[in-house]
């Protein structure tokens, strides 16, 4: 990894946040879709020169106030703020374990969360914990991923399936993109010394080698709340899916809902669910 992880992290997030997401006009002649240094500096209330020093690694000890202002300007999640603080301390030679001990790893979904899943039927929806264990899901999700083997294990895990089951590479036409996103979520969403994270990371480094380890070491890839997947289903054929992720931070869980990205996928999911054609509607991908 780079010896300037803090600067890389700040620059990566700055380039990932669009002006519209930051409440700024897009304007003409932008070379990149992200924020300019001057825009982020203004939003955070710091000088462009100081932000440049941070990104280039010439200043590695910003105050808590500066970090908070940058995190607010970039709209970072709690997990991303924890990682930002960790990188700052490591750059300064301090103790990286700034956060409190991680909560007990959740192995079940709350009854109210399961009730939400019931209301989402027959849409494919799943609840996972912070390391990707499948805790609960709709029958629609079972019909979607059951035939590709994702739920075969006694304790299914999204990352373990993706990196160790050969069926995943056949099922996911965009396997590399799915792998990038899942590992980025694992890498950025949990304190790095969390024991459950370390155990899973060690396991996948041994079983999957560089394909997992290189992604896990890469700070430049950040997780997305929304995204798309191209799934080859053994019964329904080629499916193009969008997904929306809703965080359940108190439990360290997230709810992922899959939606059809085109009319053909909507019709195929209707057939899987035994519903009349047209019951599901495609959702336009505006990302």
C-alpha positions in Angstrom: 0.0 0.0 0.0 1.0 3.6 -0.4 2.8 5.4 2.4 0.4 8.2 2.0 -2.9 6.4 2.7 -4.5 9.4 4.3 -3.9 11.6 1.3 -5.0 8.8 -1.1 -8.2 8.3 0.9 -9.1 12.0 0.9 -8.3 12.4 -2.8 -10.3 9.3 -3.7 -13.4 10.5 -1.9 -13.1 14.0 -3.3 -13.0 12.6 -6.8 -16.0 10.3 -6.1 -18.4 12.9 -4.8 -20.2 14.8 -7.5 -20.9 18.6 -7.2 -24.6 17.8 -7.2 -24.2 15.5 -4.2 -22.3 18.3 -2.4 -25.0 20.8 -3.3 -22.9 22.6 -5.9 -23.7 23.5 -9.5 -22.1 21.1 -12.0 -20.9 23.8 -14.3 -19.2 23.4 -17.7 -15.7 22.2 -18.6 -15.1 19.8 -15.7 -12.2 17.4 -16.4 -13.4 15.0 -13.7 -16.9 14.3 -12.3 -15.7 14.8 -8.7 -15.1 17.9 -6.6 -12.2 20.2 -7.3 -9.8 20.9 -4.4 -11.1 24.5 -4.2 -14.7 23.2 -3.9 -13.9 20.7 -1.1 -11.7 23.3 0.7 -14.5 25.8 0.6 -17.1 23.3 1.9 -14.8 22.2 4.7 -13.7 25.8 5.6 -10.0 25.2 5.0 -7.5 26.6 2.6 -6.8 25.0 -0.8 -3.1 25.0 0.1 -3.7 23.0 3.3 -5.9 20.5 1.5 -3.2 20.1 -1.1 -0.7 19.4 1.7 -3.0 16.7 3.2 -3.5 15.0 -0.2 0.2 15.0 -1.0 1.2 13.7 2.4 3.1 16.8 3.4 0.8 17.3 6.4 -0.3 14.1 8.1 -1.7 15.4 11.4 -4.9 17.4 10.8 -7.0 18.3 13.8 -10.2 16.6 14.8 -12.1 19.7 13.7 -10.6 19.6 10.2 -11.3 15.9 9.9 -14.9 16.4 11.0 -15.3 19.3 8.5 -13.9 17.2 5.6 -16.0 14.2 6.6 -19.1 16.4 6.7 -18.3 17.9 3.3 -17.8 14.5 1.8 -20.9 13.1 3.5 -18.9 10.1 4.9 -20.6 7.3 6.8 -19.7 6.4 10.3 -17.5 3.5 9.1 -15.7 5.8 6.6 -15.2 8.4 9.4 -13.7 5.7 11.6 -11.3 4.7 8.8 -10.3 8.3 8.2 -9.5 8.7 11.9 -7.5 5.5 11.8 -5.5 6.6 8.8 -4.7 9.9 10.5 -3.4 8.3 13.6 -1.3 5.7 11.7 0.2 8.5 9.6 1.1 10.3 12.8 2.6 7.1 14.2 -0.1 6.7 16.9 -2.4 3.9 17.9 -4.7 3.0 15.0 -7.3 1.5 17.3 -9.2 4.7 18.1 -12.7 3.4 18.1 -14.4 1.5 20.9 -14.5 -2.3 20.7 -16.7 -3.5 17.9 -20.2 -4.8 18.9 -20.8 -8.5 19.1 -21.1 -9.8 15.6 -24.8 -10.1 14.7 -26.0 -13.5 13.6 -29.7 -12.8 13.5 -32.0 -10.1 12.2 -34.4 -8.4 14.5 -38.1 -9.3 14.3 -39.0 -5.9 13.0 -36.3 -6.2 10.2 -37.8 -9.6 9.3 -41.2 -7.9 9.2 -39.8 -5.4 6.7 -38.5 -8.3 4.6 -42.0 -9.8 4.6 -43.4 -6.6 3.2 -40.8 -6.6 0.4 -41.9 -10.0 -1.0 -41.5 -11.1 -3.7 -38.6 -8.7 -4.4 -35.2 -10.3 -3.9 -34.0 -8.8 -0.6 -31.4 -9.9 2.0 -30.1 -8.8 5.3 -26.3 -9.2 5.9 -24.0 -8.3 8.8 -20.8 -6.3 8.4 -18.7 -9.3 7.1 -21.3 -10.4 4.6 -23.0 -13.2 6.5 -26.6 -13.8 5.2 -28.9 -13.4 8.2 -32.4 -13.3 6.6 -33.8 -13.0 3.1 -37.1 -13.0 1.2 -38.3 -16.0 -0.7 -37.7 -13.9 -3.8 -34.0 -13.7 -2.9 -34.0 -17.5 -2.5 -35.4 -18.0 -6.0 -32.8 -15.5 -7.4 -29.6 -16.8 -5.8 -30.6 -20.3 -4.6 -30.0 -21.9 -8.0 -26.5 -20.4 -8.3 -25.5 -21.9 -5.0 -25.1 -18.8 -2.9 -27.2 -20.2 0.0 -25.8 -23.7 0.0 -23.6 -23.3 3.1 -25.0 -23.6 6.6 -23.9 -20.0 7.2 -23.9 -18.4 3.7 -21.5 -15.5 3.3 -21.5 -13.2 0.2 -17.7 -12.8 0.0 -16.9 -16.5 0.7 -19.2 -17.5 -2.0 -17.9 -15.0 -4.5 -14.2 -15.8 -4.0 -14.3 -19.6 -3.3 -17.2 -21.0 -5.3 -16.5 -21.5 -9.0 -20.2 -21.1 -9.7 -20.0 -17.4 -8.8 -17.8 -16.7 -11.8 -20.3 -18.2 -14.1 -23.2 -16.6 -12.5 -21.8 -13.0 -12.3 -20.9 -11.7 -15.7 -19.4 -8.7 -14.0 -17.6 -10.7 -11.4 -14.7 -8.2 -11.0 -17.0 -5.3 -10.4 -19.0 -7.2 -7.8 -15.8 -8.4 -6.1 -14.5 -4.8 -6.0 -17.6 -3.5 -4.4 -18.0 -6.3 -1.8 -14.4 -6.0 -0.7 -14.5 -2.2 -0.6 -17.5 -2.5 1.7 -15.7 -4.9 3.9 -12.5 -2.8 4.0 -14.2 0.5 4.7 -17.2 -0.5 6.8 -15.5 -2.1 9.8 -12.6 -1.1 12.1 -9.6 -2.9 10.6 -8.7 -4.7 13.8 -12.1 -6.2 14.3 -11.5 -9.9 15.0 -14.3 -11.2 12.8 -13.0 -9.1 9.9 -9.4 -10.3 10.5 -10.6 -13.9 10.6 -12.5 -13.7 7.3 -9.7 -11.7 5.6 -7.1 -14.2 6.6 -9.3 -17.1 5.4 -10.0 -15.5 2.0 -6.3 -14.4 1.6 -5.4 -18.1 1.9 -8.2 -19.5 -0.2 -8.5 -16.8 -2.9 -5.0 -15.4 -2.9 -4.1 -12.2 -4.7 -7.6 -11.7 -6.1 -8.9 -11.0 -2.6 -5.7 -9.7 -0.9 -4.9 -7.1 -3.6 -8.5 -5.7 -3.4 -8.4 -5.7 0.4 -5.2 -3.7 0.4 -6.5 -1.1 -2.1 -7.8 2.0 -0.4 -8.8 3.7 -3.6 -11.9 1.7 -4.2 -14.9 2.9 -2.1 -18.2 1.1 -1.6 -21.4 2.2 -3.3 -24.8 2.3 -1.8 -26.4 1.6 -5.2 -25.1 -0.4 -8.1 -25.9 -2.9 -10.8 -25.2 -6.6 -11.5 -25.4 -8.8 -14.5 -26.5 -12.3 -13.4 -26.7 -15.4 -15.5 -29.5 -17.4 -13.9 -29.8 -21.1 -14.7 -33.6 -20.9 -14.9 -34.4 -17.3 -15.8 -31.5 -16.5 -18.1 -29.7 -13.2 -18.3 -30.8 -10.8 -15.6 -29.8 -7.2 -15.2 -30.3 -6.0 -11.7 -30.0 -2.8 -9.7 -29.5 -2.9 -6.0 -30.1 -0.4 -3.2 -28.4 -0.8 0.2 -30.0 0.5 3.4 -27.8 0.6 6.5 -28.9 -0.7 9.9 -26.1 0.8 11.9 -27.2 -0.1 15.4 -26.9 -3.8 14.5 -24.0 -3.5 12.1 -26.2 -4.8 9.4 -27.5 -3.7 6.0 -30.5 -4.5 3.9 -29.9 -5.0 0.2 -32.8 -5.0 -2.2 -32.4 -6.1 -5.9 -34.6 -4.6 -8.6 -35.0 -5.3 -12.3 -33.0 -2.9 -14.5 -35.0 -3.6 -17.7 -38.3 -5.0 -18.8 -36.9 -8.4 -19.8 -35.5 -8.8 -16.3 -38.8 -7.7 -14.7 -40.6 -10.3 -16.8 -38.1 -13.0 -15.9 -38.4 -12.3 -12.2 -42.2 -12.4 -12.5 -41.9 -15.9 -14.0 -39.6 -17.0 -11.2 -42.1 -15.7 -8.6 -45.1 -17.3 -10.4 -46.7 -13.9 -11.0 -48.4 -12.5 -13.9 -46.2 -10.6 -16.4 -46.0 -6.9 -15.6 -46.3 -7.3 -11.9 -42.8 -6.0 -11.5 -41.6 -2.8 -13.2 -38.1 -2.0 -14.4 -36.3 0.7 -12.5 -34.3 3.2 -14.6 -30.6 3.3 -13.8 -29.8 7.0 -13.3 -26.3 6.4 -11.9 
